[in-house]
Amino acid sequence: MSTDFEQNTAWIRRAQTDMKAFVEGLAARLEGDVPGFVEVERKKDGFFAKTSHIESIIIHTNNNDYILKKEGVHISTVRAKTVRGIVLKHEDLSLSVWLESLVADLANLSGEMQGASNTLHDFLMG
């Protein structure tokens, strides 16, 4: 019993450390890969501190806003259905489901933008 408990708590500690790095990496990747669609909120670690940490990441797609909030060691992920800037529905999702849905929406957005670009190119060149 004691060994299982110790292993479980060790995994929890490791996951907390990994999650901080994951959030930092995710924010950097999204800011670089889809600028203009991502908002990252950072907070300084202290009044005179030069370091900061991420409090939230918001990714805007055509129909959904994906919100990741980090509060201490806890992470919450939400998909908000939006129409013309008005939030119609909030869904709390597990991190894995949130990521899968985000990837799917970004793929759809990419496809739409590629289609629009091709159509514009054909119009201007044709």
C-alpha positions, 0 to 999 in steps of 0.5 A: 500500500505504501509503495503504491501511494509513494509511486502515485505521489511521485507521478503527480509531482512529476506531472506538475513539473512537466505541465509547467514546461508544457504550458510554456512550450505550447504558448511559444509554439502557438504564438509563433505558428498562428500569430493573430489568433493567440492571446497569452497572458503572463504575470510577473513572478514578483514586483521586481522579478524579471521572470514571469509565468503564463496564466492563460492562453486563448486561441481563436478559431472560426467558431470556438475559443480555446481557453487554457488557464493555469492556476498554481499547479491546476490547469483548466481547459475550456472550449467556448462556442462563439458567434460574432464575438458572443459566447453561446456555450462553455464546455469544460474539457479534459486536456487531451480532448481540448488538444484534439479539438483544437488541432481539428479546428486549426486544421479546418481553419487552415483548409478554409484559408488555403481554399480562399488563397487558391481562389484569390490566386486563380481570380487574379491570375485568370 
